């Protein structure tokens, strides 16, 4: 689901129109990776992203993140992981929660 589609959904209070393949898409890397000025700095941000205990070197989809967010209680590690998601991922997840 693109950010533009999500903004439209929130603005007009419509149900999201999302295909299964879109919610199976991986979350984007954190913004810090895109803002890095060198390759080694980008690598350090990517390494911090994929070595988080909840990440476990696996890919996290939008649906997977939504499933985690649907839990009643989020432990500190989970909260810490979600703080690294970046604005784009958080906006897409917020739009998903808004539409549910």
TANOR-V374763 format. One line per field, one symbol per residue. phi: phi as a letter, one per 40 degrees, with the letter a starting at -180 (. if undefined). psi: psi as a letter, one per 40 degrees, with the letter a starting at -180 (. if undefined). burial: # if it has 24 or more other ideal C-beta (glycine too) atoms within 12 Angstrom, else .. A space follows every 50 residues. Layout:
phi: ???
psi: ???
burial: ???
This chain:
phi: .ccccccccccbfbccbbcdcccccccccdddcccccbcccccccccccc ccdccffbcbccccccccccccbbcccccccccccgcccccccccccccc
psi: hidddddddddefiiighidddeeiiiiiiddddeieiddddddddddde eidddffiihidddddddeeidhhidddddddeedidddddddddddde.
burial: #....#..#......#.#....#.#.####..#...........#...## .#.##....#######.##........#..##.###.#########....
